[in-house]
């Protein structure tokens, strides 16, 4: 899955997803397909695909 840089809208959605997982959204790198987050005061970077899988396992959609 390739998520292109759609600008602010994509970042807002990723931020909402991170908040539901108890993380703070820091940024999104569309070239590397990575999401940067803050978890328990530490910065972590997830591949986009892994982040989405984690979100879907915790917050399943209809």
Biopython code that builds the backbone (N, CA, C, O; Angstrom):
import numpy as np
from Bio.PDB.StructureBuilder import StructureBuilder

atoms = [
    (1, "UNK", "N", (0.844, -1.186, 0.000)),
    (1, "UNK", "CA", (0.000, 0.000, 0.000)),
    (1, "UNK", "C", (0.876, 1.232, 0.000)),
    (1, "UNK", "O", (1.724, 1.399, 0.877)),
    (2, "UNK", "N", (0.681, 2.076, -0.959)),
    (2, "UNK", "CA", (1.429, 3.324, -1.059)),
    (2, "UNK", "C", (0.480, 4.476, -0.756)),
    (2, "UNK", "O", (-0.486, 4.691, -1.487)),
    (3, "UNK", "N", (0.744, 5.207, 0.301)),
    (3, "UNK", "CA", (-0.028, 6.398, 0.623)),
    (3, "UNK", "C", (0.774, 7.584, 0.144)),
    (3, "UNK", "O", (1.861, 7.854, 0.657)),
    (4, "UNK", "N", (0.253, 8.285, -0.822)),
    (4, "UNK", "CA", (0.959, 9.457, -1.333)),
    (4, "UNK", "C", (0.777, 10.610, -0.376)),
    (4, "UNK", "O", (-0.068, 10.556, 0.518)),
    (5, "UNK", "N", (1.554, 11.640, -0.556)),
    (5, "UNK", "CA", (1.460, 12.806, 0.300)),
    (5, "UNK", "C", (0.301, 13.664, -0.177)),
    (5, "UNK", "O", (0.430, 14.442, -1.122)),
    (6, "UNK", "N", (-0.827, 13.508, 0.490)),
    (6, "UNK", "CA", (-1.992, 14.304, 0.143)),
    (6, "UNK", "C", (-2.047, 15.572, 0.976)),
    (6, "UNK", "O", (-3.062, 16.268, 0.992)),
    (7, "UNK", "N", (-0.974, 15.866, 1.655)),
    (7, "UNK", "CA", (-0.894, 17.096, 2.420)),
    (7, "UNK", "C", (-1.476, 16.961, 3.810)),
    (7, "UNK", "O", (-1.351, 15.930, 4.470)),
    (8, "UNK", "N", (-2.099, 18.010, 4.220)),
    (8, "UNK", "CA", (-2.587, 18.130, 5.592)),
    (8, "UNK", "C", (-3.626, 17.066, 5.943)),
    (8, "UNK", "O", (-3.639, 16.576, 7.072)),
    (9, "UNK", "N", (-4.487, 16.703, 5.012)),
    (9, "UNK", "CA", (-5.540, 15.734, 5.283)),
    (9, "UNK", "C", (-4.994, 14.385, 5.728)),
    (9, "UNK", "O", (-5.512, 13.790, 6.672)),
    (10, "UNK", "N", (-3.960, 13.899, 5.063)),
    (10, "UNK", "CA", (-3.359, 12.615, 5.433)),
    (10, "UNK", "C", (-2.732, 12.703, 6.813)),
    (10, "UNK", "O", (-2.826, 11.766, 7.605)),
    (11, "UNK", "N", (-2.101, 13.817, 7.098)),
    (11, "UNK", "CA", (-1.457, 13.986, 8.405)),
    (11, "UNK", "C", (-2.495, 14.066, 9.527)),
    (11, "UNK", "O", (-2.257, 13.563, 10.625)),
    (12, "UNK", "N", (-3.632, 14.689, 9.263)),
    (12, "UNK", "CA", (-4.699, 14.768, 10.261)),
    (12, "UNK", "C", (-5.236, 13.371, 10.561)),
    (12, "UNK", "O", (-5.454, 13.026, 11.723)),
    (13, "UNK", "N", (-5.449, 12.570, 9.526)),
    (13, "UNK", "CA", (-5.947, 11.205, 9.727)),
    (13, "UNK", "C", (-4.932, 10.353, 10.488)),
    (13, "UNK", "O", (-5.306, 9.602, 11.390)),
    (14, "UNK", "N", (-3.659, 10.463, 10.132)),
    (14, "UNK", "CA", (-2.621, 9.708, 10.840)),
    (14, "UNK", "C", (-2.538, 10.151, 12.305)),
    (14, "UNK", "O", (-2.301, 9.332, 13.193)),
    (15, "UNK", "N", (-2.732, 11.439, 12.548)),
    (15, "UNK", "CA", (-2.715, 11.956, 13.909)),
    (15, "UNK", "C", (-3.865, 11.380, 14.724)),
    (15, "UNK", "O", (-3.682, 11.015, 15.886)),
    (16, "UNK", "N", (-5.046, 11.295, 14.126)),
    (16, "UNK", "CA", (-6.204, 10.711, 14.811)),
    (16, "UNK", "C", (-5.955, 9.236, 15.130)),
    (16, "UNK", "O", (-6.280, 8.761, 16.219)),
    (17, "UNK", "N", (-5.381, 8.528, 14.176)),
    (17, "UNK", "CA", (-5.085, 7.109, 14.378)),
    (17, "UNK", "C", (-4.093, 6.939, 15.528)),
    (17, "UNK", "O", (-4.272, 6.071, 16.382)),
    (18, "UNK", "N", (-3.055, 7.761, 15.550)),
    (18, "UNK", "CA", (-2.041, 7.674, 16.604)),
    (18, "UNK", "C", (-2.653, 7.963, 17.970)),
    (18, "UNK", "O", (-2.337, 7.292, 18.952)),
    (19, "UNK", "N", (-3.523, 8.957, 18.028)),
    (19, "UNK", "CA", (-4.153, 9.315, 19.296)),
    (19, "UNK", "C", (-4.985, 8.158, 19.840)),
    (19, "UNK", "O", (-4.967, 7.891, 21.042)),
    (20, "UNK", "N", (-5.711, 7.474, 18.966)),
    (20, "UNK", "CA", (-6.513, 6.325, 19.393)),
    (20, "UNK", "C", (-5.639, 5.180, 19.911)),
    (20, "UNK", "O", (-6.088, 4.372, 20.723)),
    (21, "UNK", "N", (-4.403, 5.115, 19.444)),
    (21, "UNK", "CA", (-3.465, 4.082, 19.898)),
    (21, "UNK", "C", (-2.664, 4.522, 21.127)),
    (21, "UNK", "O", (-1.819, 3.772, 21.617)),
    (22, "UNK", "N", (-2.926, 5.736, 21.625)),
    (22, "UNK", "CA", (-2.205, 6.237, 22.789)),
    (22, "UNK", "C", (-0.839, 6.798, 22.466)),
    (22, "UNK", "O", (0.035, 6.853, 23.330)),
    (23, "UNK", "N", (-0.649, 7.218, 21.221)),
    (23, "UNK", "CA", (0.634, 7.776, 20.783)),
    (23, "UNK", "C", (0.421, 9.221, 20.334)),
    (23, "UNK", "O", (-0.709, 9.659, 20.119)),
    (24, "UNK", "N", (1.511, 9.940, 20.200)),
    (24, "UNK", "CA", (1.462, 11.308, 19.687)),
    (24, "UNK", "C", (2.100, 11.320, 18.305)),
    (24, "UNK", "O", (3.224, 10.849, 18.131)),
    (25, "UNK", "N", (1.388, 11.856, 17.329)),
    (25, "UNK", "CA", (1.879, 11.928, 15.961)),
    (25, "UNK", "C", (2.927, 13.024, 15.852)),
    (25, "UNK", "O", (2.709, 14.150, 16.297)),
    (26, "UNK", "N", (4.062, 12.689, 15.259)),
    (26, "UNK", "CA", (5.127, 13.670, 15.045)),
    (26, "UNK", "C", (5.198, 14.061, 13.577)),
    (26, "UNK", "O", (5.244, 15.248, 13.252)),
    (27, "UNK", "N", (5.208, 13.070, 12.684)),
    (27, "UNK", "CA", (5.308, 13.396, 11.268)),
    (27, "UNK", "C", (5.165, 12.189, 10.374)),
    (27, "UNK", "O", (5.141, 11.045, 10.827)),
    (28, "UNK", "N", (5.070, 12.479, 9.086)),
    (28, "UNK", "CA", (4.921, 11.431, 8.073)),
    (28, "UNK", "C", (5.889, 11.722, 6.942)),
    (28, "UNK", "O", (5.937, 12.842, 6.433)),
    (29, "UNK", "N", (6.661, 10.716, 6.545)),
    (29, "UNK", "CA", (7.605, 10.840, 5.445)),
    (29, "UNK", "C", (7.050, 10.051, 4.261)),
    (29, "UNK", "O", (7.135, 8.824, 4.245)),
    (30, "UNK", "N", (6.480, 10.743, 3.265)),
    (30, "UNK", "CA", (5.877, 10.033, 2.127)),
    (30, "UNK", "C", (6.895, 9.325, 1.247)),
    (30, "UNK", "O", (6.556, 8.323, 0.619)),
    (31, "UNK", "N", (8.117, 9.804, 1.181)),
    (31, "UNK", "CA", (9.135, 9.167, 0.346)),
    (31, "UNK", "C", (9.564, 7.822, 0.921)),
    (31, "UNK", "O", (9.720, 6.851, 0.180)),
    (32, "UNK", "N", (9.754, 7.763, 2.224)),
    (32, "UNK", "CA", (10.179, 6.524, 2.877)),
    (32, "UNK", "C", (8.992, 5.704, 3.367)),
    (32, "UNK", "O", (9.171, 4.579, 3.836)),
    (33, "UNK", "N", (7.766, 6.259, 3.265)),
    (33, "UNK", "CA", (6.556, 5.586, 3.750)),
    (33, "UNK", "C", (6.705, 5.209, 5.226)),
    (33, "UNK", "O", (6.500, 4.058, 5.613)),
    (34, "UNK", "N", (7.071, 6.222, 6.053)),
    (34, "UNK", "CA", (7.254, 6.018, 7.484)),
    (34, "UNK", "C", (6.458, 7.045, 8.272)),
    (34, "UNK", "O", (6.263, 8.178, 7.833)),
    (35, "UNK", "N", (6.002, 6.624, 9.444)),
    (35, "UNK", "CA", (5.267, 7.489, 10.353)),
    (35, "UNK", "C", (6.100, 7.634, 11.623)),
    (35, "UNK", "O", (6.518, 6.639, 12.214)),
    (36, "UNK", "N", (6.337, 8.866, 12.036)),
    (36, "UNK", "CA", (7.090, 9.128, 13.265)),
    (36, "UNK", "C", (6.103, 9.449, 14.376)),
    (36, "UNK", "O", (5.198, 10.267, 14.207)),
    (37, "UNK", "N", (6.293, 8.789, 15.520)),
    (37, "UNK", "CA", (5.377, 8.927, 16.645)),
    (37, "UNK", "C", (6.150, 9.078, 17.937)),
    (37, "UNK", "O", (7.341, 8.772, 18.001)),
    (38, "UNK", "N", (5.463, 9.555, 18.971)),
    (38, "UNK", "CA", (6.039, 9.612, 20.300)),
    (38, "UNK", "C", (5.257, 8.640, 21.170)),
    (38, "UNK", "O", (4.032, 8.722, 21.262)),
    (39, "UNK", "N", (5.970, 7.725, 21.804)),
    (39, "UNK", "CA", (5.361, 6.714, 22.657)),
    (39, "UNK", "C", (6.113, 6.686, 23.978)),
    (39, "UNK", "O", (7.306, 6.382, 24.014)),
    (40, "UNK", "N", (5.417, 7.004, 25.062)),
    (40, "UNK", "CA", (6.013, 7.041, 26.397)),
    (40, "UNK", "C", (7.249, 7.935, 26.442)),
    (40, "UNK", "O", (8.251, 7.592, 27.070)),
    (41, "UNK", "N", (7.171, 9.068, 25.783)),
    (41, "UNK", "CA", (8.268, 10.025, 25.810)),
    (41, "UNK", "C", (9.419, 9.724, 24.877)),
    (41, "UNK", "O", (10.411, 10.453, 24.864)),
    (42, "UNK", "N", (9.307, 8.655, 24.091)),
    (42, "UNK", "CA", (10.380, 8.289, 23.175)),
    (42, "UNK", "C", (9.881, 8.361, 21.737)),
    (42, "UNK", "O", (8.741, 7.993, 21.452)),
    (43, "UNK", "N", (10.717, 8.824, 20.850)),
    (43, "UNK", "CA", (10.376, 8.884, 19.438)),
    (43, "UNK", "C", (10.581, 7.536, 18.777)),
    (43, "UNK", "O", (11.627, 6.907, 18.940)),
    (44, "UNK", "N", (9.584, 7.097, 18.036)),
    (44, "UNK", "CA", (9.676, 5.840, 17.298)),
    (44, "UNK", "C", (9.207, 6.080, 15.868)),
    (44, "UNK", "O", (8.387, 6.960, 15.603)),
    (45, "UNK", "N", (9.739, 5.289, 14.965)),
    (45, "UNK", "CA", (9.351, 5.386, 13.561)),
    (45, "UNK", "C", (8.876, 4.017, 13.103)),
    (45, "UNK", "O", (9.575, 3.014, 13.243)),
    (46, "UNK", "N", (7.678, 4.004, 12.558)),
    (46, "UNK", "CA", (7.086, 2.768, 12.041)),
    (46, "UNK", "C", (6.965, 2.861, 10.536)),
    (46, "UNK", "O", (6.698, 3.940, 10.007)),
    (47, "UNK", "N", (7.155, 1.759, 9.834)),
    (47, "UNK", "CA", (6.766, 1.737, 8.424)),
    (47, "UNK", "C", (5.252, 1.940, 8.356)),
    (47, "UNK", "O", (4.525, 1.439, 9.214)),
    (48, "UNK", "N", (4.783, 2.648, 7.374)),
    (48, "UNK", "CA", (3.371, 2.984, 7.257)),
    (48, "UNK", "C", (2.484, 1.745, 7.303)),
    (48, "UNK", "O", (1.465, 1.734, 7.994)),
    (49, "UNK", "N", (2.864, 0.712, 6.575)),
    (49, "UNK", "CA", (2.068, -0.517, 6.513)),
    (49, "UNK", "C", (1.908, -1.140, 7.904)),
    (49, "UNK", "O", (0.814, -1.561, 8.279)),
    (50, "UNK", "N", (2.998, -1.194, 8.658)),
    (50, "UNK", "CA", (2.967, -1.771, 10.005)),
    (50, "UNK", "C", (2.078, -0.936, 10.933)),
    (50, "UNK", "O", (1.329, -1.490, 11.739)),
    (51, "UNK", "N", (2.159, 0.385, 10.822)),
    (51, "UNK", "CA", (1.338, 1.274, 11.644)),
    (51, "UNK", "C", (-0.148, 1.063, 11.356)),
    (51, "UNK", "O", (-0.960, 1.004, 12.279)),
    (52, "UNK", "N", (-0.498, 0.951, 10.084)),
    (52, "UNK", "CA", (-1.899, 0.745, 9.707)),
    (52, "UNK", "C", (-2.386, -0.619, 10.190)),
    (52, "UNK", "O", (-3.518, -0.735, 10.659)),
    (53, "UNK", "N", (-1.555, -1.649, 10.084)),
    (53, "UNK", "CA", (-1.936, -2.976, 10.578)),
    (53, "UNK", "C", (-2.175, -2.952, 12.083)),
    (53, "UNK", "O", (-3.126, -3.561, 12.574)),
    (54, "UNK", "N", (-1.320, -2.255, 12.806)),
    (54, "UNK", "CA", (-1.483, -2.147, 14.260)),
    (54, "UNK", "C", (-2.781, -1.420, 14.578)),
    (54, "UNK", "O", (-3.516, -1.834, 15.474)),
    (55, "UNK", "N", (-3.069, -0.350, 13.862)),
    (55, "UNK", "CA", (-4.302, 0.398, 14.078)),
    (55, "UNK", "C", (-5.525, -0.471, 13.808)),
    (55, "UNK", "O", (-6.474, -0.472, 14.592)),
    (56, "UNK", "N", (-5.504, -1.208, 12.705)),
    (56, "UNK", "CA", (-6.652, -2.044, 12.347)),
    (56, "UNK", "C", (-6.841, -3.200, 13.325)),
    (56, "UNK", "O", (-7.968, -3.650, 13.530)),
    (57, "UNK", "N", (-5.768, -3.685, 13.928)),
    (57, "UNK", "CA", (-5.917, -4.771, 14.896)),
    (57, "UNK", "C", (-6.497, -4.257, 16.220)),
    (57, "UNK", "O", (-7.220, -4.980, 16.905)),
    (58, "UNK", "N", (-6.178, -3.018, 16.570)),
    (58, "UNK", "CA", (-6.670, -2.440, 17.817)),
    (58, "UNK", "C", (-8.045, -1.807, 17.627)),
    (58, "UNK", "O", (-8.918, -1.943, 18.484)),
    (59, "UNK", "N", (-8.234, -1.124, 16.522)),
    (59, "UNK", "CA", (-9.482, -0.398, 16.240)),
    (59, "UNK", "C", (-10.073, -0.911, 14.932)),
    (59, "UNK", "O", (-9.964, -0.238, 13.907)),
    (60, "UNK", "N", (-10.694, -2.082, 14.942)),
    (60, "UNK", "CA", (-11.242, -2.617, 13.688)),
    (60, "UNK", "C", (-12.361, -1.728, 13.143)),
    (60, "UNK", "O", (-13.179, -1.194, 13.893)),
    (61, "UNK", "N", (-12.372, -1.590, 11.840)),
    (61, "UNK", "CA", (-13.402, -0.777, 11.191)),
    (61, "UNK", "C", (-14.486, -1.689, 10.652)),
    (61, "UNK", "O", (-14.273, -2.883, 10.440)),
    (62, "UNK", "N", (-15.645, -1.107, 10.436)),
    (62, "UNK", "CA", (-16.793, -1.898, 9.957)),
    (62, "UNK", "C", (-16.645, -2.297, 8.513)),
    (62, "UNK", "O", (-17.522, -2.963, 7.963)),
]
sb = StructureBuilder()
sb.init_structure("model")
sb.init_model(0)
sb.init_chain("A")
sb.init_seg("    ")
for serial, (resi, resn, name, xyz) in enumerate(atoms, 1):
    if name == "N":
        sb.init_residue(resn, " ", resi, " ")
    sb.init_atom(name, np.array(xyz, "f"), 0.0, 1.0, " ", f" {name:<3s}", serial, name[0])
structure = sb.get_structure()
